[in-house]
């Protein structure tokens, strides 16, 4: 419902689309699986990538594993790019925090603005991502994408390995 802006007409059309796809009727209902949503729903893959990025930057190992399973078989490049965008936001917010601003103020000052549902995640991430770790993460994203695009290289395996490595807990110094 949130993705339709509260429009029940749009929601009804989406439900009808899924019913047609599944050949479901009131007399013969069918179970709508996540795989079906991925096939028909335009936003589901983007949501999975966003959840993956949030899991990585907050150190949510279980969330990372769950999202990796959901994204299995897909290209790592969109995930690497989404992660790099988040890390760039974190770098900008980190610079503001290091200059004396409170995390919430730094996040509110980011442009383009951080989606309100992501602000708490960003604040938690700021606690775990010093500048050095952010830079290393950006370097890993770039290296992962470069490895994917290298002729005869490891393709998406390299990208997913970079993502998993970034999801590992930060080293304590």
Secondary structure, DSSP 4 states (H G I P E B T S, - for coil): -GGGTT-HHHHHHHHHHHHHHHT--SSS--PPPHHHHHHH-SSHHHHHHHHHHHHHHHT-HHHHHHHHHHTTTS-SHHHHHHHHHHHHHHHHHHHHHHTT--HHHHHHH-SSPPPGGGHHHHHHHHHH--HHHHHHHHHHHHHHHHHHHSTTS-THHHHHHHHHHHHSPPPP-
